[in-house]
Amino acid sequence: MSSDQQQTPRRPWVVGVSGASGTPYAAAVIRALLTAGETVDLVVSRAARLTILDETGISFRDAHWRADLAEWLGTGQLDGVRYWAAGDFAAGPSSGSYPAKGMLVVPATTGAVAGIALGLSKDLLQRAASVTLKERRPLVLCLRETPLNGVTLKHLVELDAQGAVVLPAAPGFYAGGSTARELVDFVAGRVLDAVGVPHTLYRRWAGELGDGGKVA
């Protein structure tokens, strides 16, 4: 057996970025995972590429993903990231035997929610999420779209019943956030709270009214 085969398999968090507005949430989650010493398997849907371009001016290309991701995240420290193309159904996260810790879909469109709830697996993001559910691993869906119709609400109830965490991108103001970055970090922090990854992205409630206005 080679030394590579003897190594303990890496157990990454799969991060799926769908096409909803809210790509700063995804960037904040990825940065925080890397800061916490976690590894990330990244899947960016085709629609998400358009949203990233629209919201940041950055093109996200398969052939240049490392440079594009570094520009998007604002960091070149990407040793803990592995990228999988959205159309790659032979990718590691498409199989239940792949040793992932779980999956975070940030942001999640209603279309992605529907595809995951119905088991459509139309792309790698949906397939990886379906695998996460069947393997009973943590799955967090950070839904950003609003308002929600009855069909989407039924899909969310079904996903909740299957063990997924439905986490709307709803910033909390009690933590003292006043800038867009602070409000984004609050949501990213709640995503990481849902899977037990430590972070310092926001001020936690300490049981005192007015505490959010205090300077850290």
HELIX and SHEET records of a PDB file:
HELIX    1   1 SER A    3  GLN A    6  1                                   4    
HELIX    2   2 THR A   23  THR A   35  1                                  13    
HELIX    3   3 ARG A   46  THR A   56  1                                  11    
HELIX    4   4 ASP A   62  HIS A   64  5                                   3    
HELIX    5   5 TRP A   65  LEU A   73  1                                   9    
HELIX    6   6 GLY A   92  SER A   94  5                                   3    
HELIX    7   7 THR A  110  LEU A  118  1                                   9    
HELIX    8   8 LEU A  124  LYS A  134  1                                  11    
HELIX    9   9 GLY A  150  ALA A  161  1                                  12    
HELIX   10  10 PHE A  173  ALA A  175  5                                   3    
HELIX   11  11 ALA A  180  ALA A  194  1                                  15    
HELIX   12  12 ASP A  211  GLY A  213  5                                   3    
SHEET    1   A 6 VAL A  81  ALA A  85  0                                        
SHEET    2   A 6 VAL A  40  VAL A  44  1                                        
SHEET    3   A 6 TRP A  13  VAL A  17  1                                        
SHEET    4   A 6 GLY A 102  ALA A 108  1                                        
SHEET    5   A 6 LEU A 139  LEU A 143  1                                        
SHEET    6   A 6 VAL A 165  VAL A 166  1                                        
END                                                                             
